[in-house]
Amino acid sequence: MRKIINLILIFFPSFIQVPVRRIFGQQIGKGTRIKFGTILLSSNINIGNNVTIGPFCFIRTEKIFIDDHSSIKALCIISTRIVQLGKYVHVAPLPQV
């Protein structure tokens, strides 16, 4: 049931996605934005304040911790088993020039 809800949420803007994800037990901080088209499947997730997850990302997790002011750029694929990102970390699929 949760996987179906996660797949439905990819079509909604961040101001709808984030509160619904909080209802389902994901810990998401203030000012966090999850952009359109992002698939975020999780068993555990902890996202800090002012985090941005770009559009069309695929994140399948078993425990991910993202600290404040970090960002995951568009088109990233993250399949993980316990990853912790610190403050001001930027994850991108290609090098930034």
C-alpha positions in Angstrom: 0.0 0.0 0.0 2.8 2.4 0.9 4.6 1.8 -2.4 1.4 2.7 -4.3 1.1 5.9 -2.3 4.7 6.7 -3.0 4.2 6.2 -6.7 1.1 8.4 -6.7 3.0 11.2 -4.8 5.4 11.7 -7.7 2.7 13.7 -9.5 2.1 16.2 -6.7 4.0 19.3 -5.8 6.3 19.5 -2.8 3.7 21.3 -0.5 1.5 18.3 -0.8 4.2 15.6 -0.9 6.0 16.6 2.2 3.1 16.6 4.7 1.7 13.3 3.3 5.2 11.7 3.7 5.3 13.0 7.3 2.0 11.3 8.0 3.5 8.0 6.8 6.4 8.3 9.3 9.1 9.9 7.2 11.1 12.5 9.2 11.3 15.6 6.9 12.5 19.0 8.1 11.1 22.4 7.5 11.7 24.1 4.2 12.4 20.8 2.4 11.4 20.5 -1.2 10.8 17.3 -3.1 10.3 18.2 -6.7 7.9 16.7 -9.3 8.7 13.3 -10.7 10.9 12.1 -7.8 10.3 8.5 -6.7 11.2 8.1 -3.1 10.7 4.6 -1.8 11.8 4.1 1.8 11.7 2.0 4.9 13.5 4.7 6.9 14.3 8.2 6.0 15.5 11.3 7.9 15.8 14.5 5.9 17.0 17.8 7.6 15.8 21.4 7.1 16.0 23.2 3.7 17.0 20.1 1.7 16.1 20.0 -2.0 15.6 16.8 -3.9 15.5 17.6 -7.6 13.0 16.5 -10.3 13.0 12.9 -11.7 15.3 11.4 -9.0 14.9 7.8 -8.0 15.7 7.0 -4.3 15.1 3.5 -3.0 16.3 3.4 0.6 16.8 1.4 3.6 17.9 4.2 5.9 19.1 7.4 4.5 20.1 10.5 6.5 20.4 13.9 4.8 21.5 16.8 6.9 20.5 20.5 6.6 21.0 22.6 3.4 22.0 19.6 1.2 20.7 19.0 -2.2 20.2 16.1 -4.6 20.2 17.4 -8.2 17.9 16.2 -11.0 18.1 12.8 -12.5 20.1 11.1 -9.7 19.6 7.5 -8.9 20.3 6.4 -5.3 19.8 2.8 -4.2 21.3 2.5 -0.7 21.6 0.6 2.5 22.4 3.2 5.2 24.0 6.4 3.8 24.5 9.6 5.7 25.1 12.9 4.0 26.3 15.9 6.0 25.4 19.6 5.8 25.8 21.5 2.5 26.4 18.3 0.4 25.4 18.4 -3.3 24.8 15.1 -5.1 24.7 15.3 -8.9 24.6 12.7 -11.7 27.2 14.6 -13.7 30.1 16.9 -12.7 29.1 20.6 -12.3 31.1 22.8 -14.6 
